[in-house]
Amino acid sequence: MAPRTKYDLAWQVEGVDQPLQAPEIFRNLQQLDKTSIPVDQTVGTSNGVCSEAFVGNIENLLLGMRQQLRIQILYETYLGNLQIGFFCHLRADWQFLGCSRYFGRVIILSDAKSASGLKH
């Protein structure tokens, strides 16, 4: 899930300022955040405040590499600062081992007031 979504969920409270508890099935899962997951999706009338979380057992996920990892050194761009840059390129695909029932996608509706993820 996106970092904003992760921290927005952590600050959610129930009616009497008690922290909102995750469902039992999600409590022991490792939660990783990734900034490439969008936080401005629209679902129904939500108007661009939805995000996604992907849940699954990564032991049932395969990574197939189409090309080798290519690393190119960029001297010219950083030479003025006495630095060296790197350009890396990899082409790969993800594939479910067996079937996709081991993975799921959860749509999360974020409160518009806490869109910054800093709700206290």
N, C-alpha and C positions, 0 to 999 in steps of 0.2 A: 504494500500500500504506500501511498505518498506520505512523506513526513508530516505534512499539514494534517492529513486525515488521521494519522496515528496519534498525534498529540491532541487533536480535537476530540477524538474518542476518549482519550485519557481524562479529559476535563469534564466530560458529561456527568451530570448528577441526576438523581431521582428527585421526587417531590420535596423531600426534607433535607436537601444538601448532602445526601449519601452518595458516594461514588457509584455510578452505574456499573453493574457487574456484567461481564461477558457471559454468554451462554456457556454451560458446562463443557460442551464439545470444543470450544475455542480457548479455554483458559490455559491449557498447557502447551499451546502451539507457540513456536518461536515466531516472533513478529519482526520482519525485516522491512525497512522502508527504502524506497527507490524514487528519486526525483523525476524520473522519466514517465511516471504514471500521472496522467492528467488529473487536475482537480477542478476543472471547469466544465464538466459534462452536464448535459441536460437530460433528465428523465421525466417524462410527463410535464408537469408545470413547475418543476424545480428551478428552472431558469439559471443553469450554469453553476450549480453548487454541489454537484455529485462527483464522487470519485469511486475507484474500484479497489478491491482487495482480492488477490488471487490466493487460493488456499489449496494445498495439495501435498502429496507425499513425493518429494523429489527423487526418491529411490526408483520411482516408476517413470522417470523422464530421461530421455536420451538426447545427447547433443551430437549432431552430425556435422562435421566440418567439411565444407565444400572446397575450401582452399586452405593452404597453410597460412599461419599467421605471418604477415609481412610487416617488418619494422624498417622504416626508412629514417635515416638521420637527416635533420634539417639544419645545416650549418649556416646558410645565408641569412635566414630570418632572424636568428638570435646572435649573430656574430658581433653586432654593435655593443652588446651587453656582456660579451665574453661568456655566452651560454650556448648550449646545444639543445635542440628540440628533437622530438621524436614523433613520427607519424606512424600509427599502427592501423592495420586493416585486416579484418577477419570476416569471412563469410561463412555462416553456420545456420543450421536449422534445428529447431526443437521438435521432438516427436514423443508421443505418449507410448509407453511400453505396455502392450496389451490393449487397453482401451482408456478412454478419457474419464471414466468414472472415478478415478483417483484424484481428480482436480475439479475445482469449482471457482466461480467468479461471484463475488459479493458486491452489490451496488450499495454504496454508502451515501446517504443524503446528509450533507453537512449543514448545520445551522448557519444562515446567512450572516448573523451577527458575529459568529466566531470563524469566519472564513480565513482570517489571518492565522488561525491555529494557536493563538495566544490568549484564549479565554481563561479567566481566573474566577 
